[in-house]
Amino acid sequence: MNRLPSRSLFLLVALVFLAAWGCSSLKESSTTMPIKEYEKIIAGRLDADYVGTDSCVEKCHAHDRLTKDFRMSIHGGQVTAGTGMPLVNCESCHGPGSLAIANIQNDTCDFKTFIPISEIPAGAQSLVCLKCHSSFSLANLSGWSSSRHAVGQVSCSDCHQLHKGPQQKVPRDEISDLCLECHEGVAARLHLPSHHPVLEKKITCGDCHDPHGTSQDYNLKAASVKDLCVRCHADKKGPFVVEHGTTLTDDCTACHNPHGSINTAMTTYSQPFLCLQCHGGHAAPRRPILQSDPVAKETFFGDCSACHGTHHGTDFPGWRPDGRLYR
């Protein structure tokens, strides 16, 4: 039986030790904590008592405007049917406030006794909202925990500014601007000559993507790319008697870049190079007016759609018996 030389054995043991040490150090430096630790953070100071929004405002007049905006919002307008008490108030998010108003100085409360929302990890920040919204908004947030935003350490407060005013949802005309602050690559494509009218405010990112997460790639709002596209491009839906390839039938992005392109109709390549990704090229007879041209009487057309104009599918095969999506 062959045995490893002592030097090789030493190196092997050293590598195993370094690998184990590296894994343990990575585990120790992780910013993710167990949910129970987050829950301790968002519970607030256990030695403080709840005093109600009115008590907070009476003691600290610096928050009068915030309170007015909050009471006009969808959160402030929610009250219980039996008691008329608000379902949501300042302490629902910031924690009990008795210690904060115990030592008022210059109309400013001791905010350090509140939950440090801006300092805690994104997952804990979102749990402040999910205390209520995990049940009341279940349909909209069912995919949040596994979404790209949640995994990417994006919190609810990165998009929803509850103190900005009574409108606590992001206005439609501001949705795309908000998304493009982070998605810079998409923003660049939307400035290309051919693009969806996102910058023109005719559609928004939220028309195609759900920022709270879905079961589809890229948080798409439909089961497939085509199902999403044909919501607007209904003439491309089909089914058609003569279809394009199966891949193109299911996925429009095989030919189009939905965020923008330098080519007409947002195609990923210009013609004929777009079609040549799948099809072999062929020559076509010159038009009759050019038959007298001493050059060869056949040419390779640069625009395939000049003849194959029904490339998205058609119920009328055309003038050729083999039905190749001619006009």
HELIX and SHEET records of a PDB file:
HELIX    1   1 SER A    6  SER A   29  1                                  24    
HELIX    2   2 ILE A   35  ILE A   42  1                                   8    
HELIX    3   3 THR A   53  LYS A   59  1                                   7    
HELIX    4   4 HIS A   61  HIS A   63  5                                   3    
HELIX    5   5 ASP A   64  ARG A   71  1                                   8    
HELIX    6   6 CYS A   90  HIS A   94  1                                   5    
HELIX    7   7 SER A   98  ALA A  102  1                                   5    
HELIX    8   8 PHE A  111  THR A  113  5                                   3    
HELIX    9   9 ALA A  122  PHE A  136  1                                  15    
HELIX   10  10 LEU A  138  LEU A  141  1                                   4    
HELIX   11  11 ARG A  148  VAL A  151  1                                   4    
HELIX   12  12 CYS A  156  ASP A  158  5                                   3    
HELIX   13  13 ARG A  172  LEU A  180  1                                   9    
HELIX   14  14 GLU A  184  ARG A  189  1                                   6    
HELIX   15  15 CYS A  205  ASP A  207  5                                   3    
HELIX   16  16 ASP A  217  ASN A  219  5                                   3    
HELIX   17  17 VAL A  225  CYS A  229  1                                   5    
HELIX   18  18 ALA A  234  LYS A  236  5                                   3    
HELIX   19  19 THR A  246  ASP A  250  1                                   5    
HELIX   20  20 CYS A  252  ALA A  254  5                                   3    
HELIX   21  21 THR A  264  MET A  266  5                                   3    
HELIX   22  22 CYS A  275  GLN A  277  5                                   3    
HELIX   23  23 PRO A  288  LEU A  290  5                                   3    
HELIX   24  24 CYS A  304  ALA A  306  5                                   3    
SHEET    1   A 2 ALA A 284  PRO A 285  0                                        
SHEET    2   A 2 GLU A 298  THR A 299 -1                                        
END                                                                             
